């Protein structure tokens, strides 16, 4: 029975990695679509999110079946619980990529009000955090997971600076399209910040899986920033 159980756990992990791969690609494509104002690519990312949703359901059903039939204890129980939490975070990363695509479509082909520097920086950091958190899961590497957690502060710092800059387009009452686009870019930066938060959540789950110790990363939220979803 143990051999069969181990094989089911391996399949479960492969499903998580497949889901993670799809979500990582969605984040990369989301920023490429923004940089190139590629509305067709935006539609592709939105359409592909259905696969992520289906994988989340399938993984959840497998986890519940394993809990019900095998009654796992100790490390096995932590692995199944961690898997459930990770898939939830991955699904939300996918949702945030879709949210970015919807904003890209709202911006369309109108001229960008500023060069895209900070948003791609945030995107690269968030995508790397996501990749490293999943690598930490595969390797059961608590040290790498801890490094991911620490990098979240860097994303937050960029977001705070970008928030202040973009709000500068809103308050003076400038051109309507600039105000509208500044708000749209602010939404994109917020979604990227959330992706980094979900990568941090995954890293925290990995630390718990490896060490059995629950960790959290409380963050001081800047005044006036949108509330976390």
C-alpha angles and dihedrals in degrees: 000000000000092000091053091047092051090051091052090051090051091051089049091053092049090053090052091050091048090052090047092051092053092048093048090052090049091056092049092048091046093061093041089053090051095047092048096032085233106172094178090058089048090056090049093054091048092050094048093056089082089071091054091052092050092049091052090054093047093049092047091052091050091049092050091048092051092048092049099043103033103032091211122205137198117352093004091055091049090051093054092044091048090050092054091051094045093052090052090054092046091052090052091049087054090050091052091051088053090048089054090051092052090053090048088056090050091053090047114167099329115132113273114247093220139011112274103245110125096038093056088046090054091045094051092048093047093047091049090048090052092049093047093047090055091045088052089053093052094046095037085233111165092177093059090044090054090052090054090053092053093050091061090080090061091056090049092052092053090048094052092051092046092048091055092047096049093045086059088071091052107047101052090057098241129169113330096237091049092052091047093047093046089057091047092050089048089056090051092051089049092052090050090051088052091050088055089049091054091049087052090051090053090050090052090052089053092052088051092047093052101037105023088232119122114226134185136189110217111194131199105237117219115245114264096019120133115268118257118261 
